[in-house]
Structure formats: C-alpha cells, structure tokens
C-alpha cells in the first residue's frame, strides 16, 4: 500500500477552539488501485495526533462505536479521499501553540503519517 497523508488546518491561528478545521487527505501514490478502511478517518480522535508546545499529547474525546462491517473506499492511482474535522480541538484546550498530523493506521505495522502542521489557539 502506497498511501501519502497530508493535513491542513485553517485558520492557522484562532481565539476559539471551534474555529479550527482540520482536513486529512490520503492519496494513493502507487501504481495500482487499493481498497482502504475509512473507519480510521471517521473521528478526529482516530485520525489526528495533536501535541502541545512541550510535545505532550492533547487527548481528544473518544471516537464513536465502529460499524460491524468496516466501511471501505477504492482509491485508484493518484486518487485521494479527505476527512473534514470542523471544531476538532476540544473547547477546554488552553491557549497556546500546538502541532498536529494526520495519522492513518491501516492495520498491523507502521501508521501512515503526514508532516506536522503548527497552529495557535490565541487567548480569547
């Protein structure tokens, strides 16, 4: 499986946690079509890894109960899929600098991760 993960966060600075929107994109960079389990993209707590300025993890609320049959999506070469997470940062998060990355776990083995993206929650 040759997937590439990318994360964007808009805006890069906001004074309220609910204003942030994260978009995690997975793209098939291989030469053949692949089927992926999209359940790991169903919740920010499954798809995003967030750290504060000191590198401590920021814990998110638990994900929903997964469906009995994992949802899948077929990605042809060069094709991608995106998960949108408006208001992903919990409202109780303290002001400060943070970084996040998209983290897709396709099964056993190493997760597929994006580059880190910095963002700032300014004081209200």
Residue pairs with C-beta under 8 A, 6 or more apart in sequence:
1 30
1 34
1 36
1 106
2 28
2 29
2 30
2 31
2 34
3 26
3 27
3 28
3 29
3 30
3 34
3 36
3 75
3 104
3 106
3 112
4 26
4 27
4 29
4 112
5 24
5 25
5 26
5 101
5 102
5 103
5 104
5 112
5 113
5 114
6 24
6 25
6 27
6 102
6 114
6 115
7 22
7 23
7 24
7 25
7 48
7 100
7 101
7 102
7 114
7 115
7 117
8 22
8 23
8 25
8 117
9 20
9 21
9 22
9 23
9 100
9 117
9 119
10 20
10 21
10 23
11 19
11 20
11 119
12 118
12 119
12 120
13 119
13 120
13 121
13 122
14 20
14 119
14 120
14 121
14 122
15 121
15 122
15 123
15 124
16 124
17 87
17 89
17 90
17 91
17 93
17 121
18 86
18 87
18 89
18 91
19 87
20 86
20 87
20 88
20 89
20 119
20 121
21 84
21 85
21 86
21 87
21 88
22 44
22 48
22 84
22 85
22 88
22 100
22 102
23 82
23 83
23 84
23 85
24 41
24 47
24 48
24 82
24 83
24 85
24 102
24 104
24 114
25 80
25 81
25 82
25 83
25 102
26 36
26 41
26 75
26 80
26 81
26 82
26 102
26 104
26 112
27 75
27 78
27 79
27 80
28 34
28 75
28 76
28 77
28 78
28 79
28 80
29 77
29 78
30 77
31 77
32 77
33 74
33 75
33 76
33 77
34 74
34 75
35 72
35 73
35 74
35 75
36 72
36 73
36 75
36 81
36 106
37 70
37 71
37 72
37 106
37 107
38 70
38 71
38 72
38 73
38 81
38 83
39 46
39 66
39 67
39 70
39 71
40 46
40 47
40 104
40 105
40 106
41 47
41 81
41 83
41 104
42 63
42 64
42 66
42 71
42 83
43 63
43 64
44 60
44 85
44 88
45 60
45 61
45 62
45 63
46 63
46 105
47 83
47 85
47 102
47 103
47 104
48 60
48 85
48 88
48 100
48 101
48 102
48 103
49 57
49 100
49 101
49 102
49 103
49 113
50 57
50 58
50 60
50 89
50 98
50 99
50 100
51 57
51 58
51 98
51 99
51 100
52 58
52 96
52 97
52 98
53 96
53 97
53 98
58 89
58 90
58 93
58 98
60 88
60 90
61 90
73 81
75 81
89 98
89 121
93 121
94 121
95 121
95 122
95 123
95 124
96 120
96 121
97 118
97 119
97 120
98 118
98 119
98 120
98 121
99 116
99 117
99 118
99 119
100 116
100 117
100 119
101 113
101 114
101 115
101 116
101 117
102 113
102 114
103 111
103 112
103 113
103 114
104 111
104 112
104 113
105 111
105 112
106 112
